[in-house]
Amino acid sequence: MTELSKADIDAFWRDGYLVVADAVTPENLAQMQAMMAAWSEESREHAEPYGPETVDGRPRFDMGTEHSAAAPALRRINNPSDLYAPFQEAMERSAMTDMVAQLIGPDVKFHHCKINQKLPGAATEVHYHQDFLFTPHTNDDLVTALLMLDDVDAENGCLKVVPGSHKGPLHSLFDGAVFTGRMAPDVTADMKAKDVPVVGKAGSVCFMHTRLAHGSEASRSERARGLYICVYSAADAVPIAQNPMPNRNEGRIVRGQKSRKARLSEALVELPEQPKSASFFTVQGQASAAGD
């Protein structure tokens, strides 16, 4: 078990995020990297999002409109722990999971996972948002663990976060009556003025509080940037909206014990609209590849 120091834990709750190296074994990391390389090659054979389907029938693999056989733009793999053992291993039995328990445990429940990838030449970006407004619960003891599958730096589209923003307000992801999954332009501008890059070597993880404001820009590099993103909650945090990414492991207790009680925190939360498309990128206005 990997032990976080008191300083680490204090930094997470102060800043809303924490980066730690070597969150999975080298063997587990290599297995995931090999699968990512194979999927990127496989995507060349497809002109639109494809299977195997997820629990709710959506395609598991999603590409951007710039995708082609010559220049693949595979950007999302939905809930890989459903089917692929190396990703289940990292999600449930790694040092990463141990550290989540030290932040919000001891009783920890899995919610969903996905991979966000930026391949060379792809236009994928993540507009500013807070995860809690996609996955509201009865309390906000939720952590998003972003495992770096590649070396991540400012050139290949690293995550950018706004330290301390988890202690501030929840910013609407609606534009009028339309759920856009992104903050308003003026709020985004304010966030970008205060954001900091999150970088690290492959195998590092960024633990991010569910209310932390974050986003990322398109890659300017010839190196891929993949993040395996796992969302966990305290066992007594109960969803108050449908999971935007239903999966076979949803609700699995990965550390400690199941809770008989739901802990309630006072908050006023807008309820999200659940996506019907292959990934949340389309909600944010970035269409999927559509084929011929």
C-alpha positions as CSV (number, residue, x, y, z in Angstrom):
1,M,0.0,0.0,0.0
2,T,1.3,3.4,-1.0
3,E,1.1,5.9,1.9
4,L,0.4,9.5,1.3
5,S,2.0,11.9,3.8
6,K,0.0,14.3,5.9
7,A,1.4,17.1,3.8
8,D,0.2,15.3,0.6
9,I,-3.3,15.0,2.0
10,D,-3.3,18.6,3.3
11,A,-2.2,19.8,-0.1
12,F,-5.0,17.9,-1.8
13,W,-7.7,19.5,0.4
14,R,-6.1,23.0,0.2
15,D,-5.5,23.0,-3.6
16,G,-8.1,20.5,-4.8
17,Y,-5.6,18.3,-6.6
18,L,-2.4,16.3,-6.0
19,V,0.1,14.6,-8.4
20,V,1.8,11.4,-7.3
21,A,4.3,9.3,-9.3
22,D,4.3,5.6,-9.8
23,A,0.6,5.0,-9.1
24,V,0.5,1.6,-10.9
25,T,3.1,-1.1,-11.5
26,P,5.4,-0.9,-14.5
27,E,3.9,-4.1,-15.8
28,N,0.3,-2.8,-15.5
29,L,1.3,0.5,-17.2
30,A,3.0,-1.4,-20.1
31,Q,-0.1,-3.5,-20.6
32,M,-2.4,-0.5,-20.8
33,Q,0.0,1.3,-23.1
34,A,0.1,-1.7,-25.5
35,M,-3.7,-1.8,-25.6
36,M,-3.8,2.0,-26.3
37,A,-1.4,1.6,-29.2
38,A,-3.4,-1.3,-30.6
39,W,-6.7,0.6,-30.4
40,S,-5.2,3.7,-32.1
41,E,-4.1,1.4,-35.0
42,E,-7.5,-0.4,-35.0
43,S,-9.3,3.0,-35.2
44,R,-7.8,3.6,-38.7
45,E,-10.2,0.9,-40.0
46,H,-13.3,2.8,-38.8
47,A,-14.9,6.0,-40.0
48,E,-17.3,6.6,-37.1
49,P,-17.6,5.6,-33.4
50,Y,-17.7,1.8,-33.0
51,G,-18.1,-1.0,-30.5
52,P,-18.1,-3.2,-28.5
53,E,-21.1,-1.4,-27.1
54,T,-21.3,0.0,-23.6
55,V,-24.0,-0.9,-21.1
56,D,-26.3,1.7,-22.4
57,G,-25.7,0.8,-26.1
58,R,-23.4,3.6,-27.1
59,P,-20.1,2.9,-29.0
60,R,-17.1,2.3,-26.8
61,F,-14.6,4.1,-29.1
62,D,-15.1,7.7,-30.2
63,M,-13.1,9.7,-32.7
64,G,-13.2,13.4,-33.7
65,T,-14.2,14.8,-37.1
66,E,-10.6,15.2,-38.1
67,H,-10.1,11.4,-37.9
68,S,-8.9,9.5,-40.9
69,A,-7.0,6.2,-41.6
70,A,-3.9,8.3,-42.3
71,A,-4.2,10.4,-39.2
72,P,-6.3,8.7,-36.5
73,A,-8.1,10.9,-33.9
74,L,-9.2,8.3,-31.4
75,R,-10.1,10.5,-28.4
76,R,-12.3,8.4,-26.0
77,I,-12.6,4.8,-24.8
78,N,-15.7,4.5,-22.6
79,N,-15.5,2.4,-19.4
80,P,-12.5,0.2,-20.4
81,S,-12.6,-1.6,-17.0
82,D,-15.8,-3.3,-18.2
83,L,-13.9,-5.5,-20.6
84,Y,-10.2,-5.1,-20.3
85,A,-8.3,-6.7,-17.4
86,P,-5.3,-4.3,-17.2
87,F,-7.7,-1.3,-16.8
88,Q,-9.7,-3.3,-14.1
89,E,-6.4,-3.9,-12.3
90,A,-5.5,-0.3,-12.2
91,M,-9.0,0.8,-11.2
92,E,-9.4,-1.6,-8.4
93,R,-6.2,-3.1,-7.2
94,S,-3.5,-0.5,-7.7
95,A,-1.6,2.0,-5.5
96,M,-3.8,4.6,-7.1
97,T,-6.9,3.1,-5.5
98,D,-5.1,2.8,-2.1
99,M,-4.4,6.6,-2.3
100,V,-8.0,7.4,-3.1
101,A,-9.0,5.7,0.1
102,Q,-6.6,7.8,2.1
103,L,-8.1,11.0,0.6
104,I,-11.9,10.2,0.9
105,G,-12.0,6.7,2.6
106,P,-11.7,4.3,4.2
107,D,-14.9,3.2,2.4
108,V,-14.7,3.9,-1.4
109,K,-17.1,3.2,-4.2
110,F,-16.4,3.2,-8.0
111,H,-18.5,5.3,-10.3
112,H,-17.2,5.2,-13.9
113,C,-14.0,5.4,-16.0
114,K,-12.9,6.5,-19.4
115,I,-9.8,7.2,-21.4
116,N,-9.3,10.7,-23.0
117,Q,-6.6,10.6,-25.6
118,K,-5.0,13.3,-27.8
119,L,-3.2,11.9,-30.8
120,P,-0.8,14.0,-32.9
121,G,-2.7,16.4,-35.1
122,A,-6.0,15.8,-33.3
123,A,-8.1,18.8,-32.3
124,T,-9.5,17.5,-29.1
125,E,-9.8,19.9,-26.2
126,V,-11.7,19.9,-22.9
127,H,-13.7,23.1,-22.2
128,Y,-13.7,24.3,-18.6
129,H,-16.1,22.5,-16.2
130,Q,-16.4,20.9,-12.8
131,D,-17.0,17.2,-12.7
132,F,-19.6,17.3,-9.9
133,L,-22.1,18.9,-12.2
134,F,-21.9,15.9,-14.4
135,T,-22.1,13.5,-11.5
136,P,-23.9,15.1,-8.6
137,H,-24.1,13.1,-5.3
138,T,-25.6,13.6,-1.9
139,N,-22.1,14.9,-0.8
140,D,-19.0,15.9,-2.7
141,D,-16.5,13.4,-1.4
142,L,-15.6,12.4,-4.9
143,V,-12.2,12.1,-6.5
144,T,-11.3,11.9,-10.2
145,A,-8.1,10.0,-10.6
146,L,-6.3,10.9,-13.9
147,L,-3.7,8.3,-14.6
148,M,-1.1,9.4,-17.1
149,L,-0.6,6.7,-19.7
150,D,2.1,8.8,-21.5
151,D,4.5,11.5,-20.4
152,V,2.4,14.6,-20.1
153,D,3.6,18.2,-20.6
154,A,2.3,21.5,-21.8
155,E,3.0,20.7,-25.4
156,N,0.8,17.6,-25.7
157,G,-2.3,19.0,-24.1
158,C,-1.9,18.6,-20.4
159,L,-4.7,19.0,-17.9
160,K,-5.0,22.6,-16.5
161,V,-6.6,23.2,-13.1
162,V,-7.5,26.2,-11.0
163,P,-6.1,25.7,-7.5
164,G,-8.6,26.3,-4.7
165,S,-11.6,26.5,-7.1
166,H,-13.1,23.4,-5.4
167,K,-13.9,25.7,-2.4
168,G,-15.8,28.2,-4.5
169,P,-19.2,28.1,-6.3
170,L,-20.5,25.6,-8.7
171,H,-20.6,27.2,-12.2
172,S,-23.5,26.4,-14.5
173,L,-22.9,24.1,-17.4
174,F,-26.1,25.4,-19.2
175,D,-26.4,28.1,-21.8
176,G,-30.0,29.2,-21.1
177,A,-32.0,26.0,-21.4
178,V,-29.3,24.1,-23.3
179,F,-26.9,21.8,-21.4
180,T,-23.5,22.5,-23.0
181,G,-21.2,20.8,-20.4
182,R,-19.0,23.9,-20.2
183,M,-18.7,27.1,-18.2
184,A,-19.9,30.4,-19.7
185,P,-17.2,32.3,-21.7
186,D,-16.7,35.0,-19.1
187,V,-16.2,32.3,-16.3
188,T,-13.9,30.4,-18.6
189,A,-11.8,33.5,-19.2
190,D,-11.5,34.0,-15.4
191,M,-10.5,30.4,-14.9
192,K,-7.8,30.4,-17.6
193,A,-6.3,33.5,-16.0
194,K,-5.6,31.5,-12.9
195,D,-5.0,27.9,-14.2
196,V,-1.8,25.9,-13.8
197,P,-0.6,22.9,-15.8
198,V,-0.5,19.4,-14.5
199,V,2.4,17.5,-15.9
200,G,4.1,14.2,-15.1
201,K,5.7,11.0,-16.3
202,A,3.7,8.0,-17.5
203,G,2.4,6.2,-14.5
204,S,1.8,9.3,-12.5
205,V,-1.7,10.2,-11.3
206,C,-3.4,13.5,-10.6
207,F,-6.1,13.2,-7.9
208,M,-8.7,15.9,-8.5
209,H,-11.5,17.0,-6.3
210,T,-14.9,16.7,-8.0
211,R,-15.5,20.5,-7.7
212,L,-12.2,21.6,-9.1
213,A,-12.4,23.7,-12.2
214,H,-10.3,22.3,-15.1
215,G,-9.9,22.0,-18.8
216,S,-7.2,21.4,-21.4
217,E,-6.1,22.6,-24.8
218,A,-5.5,20.7,-28.0
219,S,-2.1,19.0,-28.3
220,R,0.7,20.8,-30.2
221,S,3.0,17.8,-30.0
222,E,3.9,14.7,-32.1
223,R,3.5,12.6,-28.9
224,A,0.3,11.0,-27.8
225,R,-1.3,12.0,-24.5
226,G,-3.6,9.5,-22.9
227,L,-5.3,9.8,-19.5
228,Y,-7.1,6.9,-17.9
229,I,-9.7,8.6,-15.8
230,C,-11.4,6.8,-12.9
231,V,-14.1,8.4,-10.7
232,Y,-14.5,7.3,-7.1
233,S,-16.8,8.4,-4.3
234,A,-17.0,7.9,-0.6
235,A,-19.3,4.9,0.0
236,D,-21.9,7.2,1.7
237,A,-22.1,9.5,-1.3
238,V,-25.1,8.5,-3.3
239,P,-25.8,9.7,-6.9
240,I,-28.7,12.1,-7.4
241,A,-28.6,11.9,-11.2
242,Q,-28.2,9.0,-13.6
243,N,-24.6,8.0,-14.3
244,P,-23.6,9.6,-17.6
245,M,-21.5,6.5,-18.3
246,P,-23.3,3.4,-16.9
247,N,-21.0,0.4,-16.5
248,R,-20.6,-3.1,-15.1
249,N,-18.6,-2.0,-12.2
250,E,-20.8,0.9,-11.1
251,G,-21.3,1.0,-7.3
252,R,-18.5,-1.6,-6.7
253,I,-16.8,-1.2,-3.3
254,V,-13.1,-1.0,-4.1
255,R,-11.9,-0.3,-0.5
256,G,-13.6,-0.8,2.8
257,Q,-17.2,-1.6,3.3
258,K,-20.6,-0.7,1.8
259,S,-22.5,2.0,3.6
260,R,-26.1,1.6,4.8
261,K,-26.5,5.4,5.0
262,A,-26.3,8.3,2.7
263,R,-24.5,11.4,4.0
264,L,-26.2,14.7,3.0
265,S,-24.4,18.0,2.4
266,E,-26.4,21.2,1.8
267,A,-26.0,22.4,-1.8
268,L,-28.1,23.6,-4.7
269,V,-27.1,21.7,-7.8
270,E,-28.3,21.8,-11.4
271,L,-29.0,18.4,-12.7
272,P,-27.2,17.5,-15.9
273,E,-28.7,16.2,-19.1
274,Q,-27.3,12.8,-20.0
275,P,-25.4,12.4,-23.3
276,K,-26.9,10.1,-26.0
277,S,-23.8,10.3,-28.2
278,A,-20.5,8.4,-28.0
279,S,-18.8,10.8,-25.6
280,F,-19.1,14.1,-23.7
281,F,-17.0,15.9,-26.3
282,T,-20.1,16.1,-28.5
283,V,-22.0,17.8,-25.6
284,Q,-19.2,20.4,-25.5
285,G,-19.7,21.0,-29.2
286,Q,-17.0,18.8,-30.7
287,A,-18.7,16.4,-33.1
288,S,-17.7,12.8,-33.7
289,A,-16.5,11.4,-36.9
290,A,-19.5,10.7,-39.1
291,G,-18.1,8.4,-41.9
292,D,-19.1,8.7,-45.5
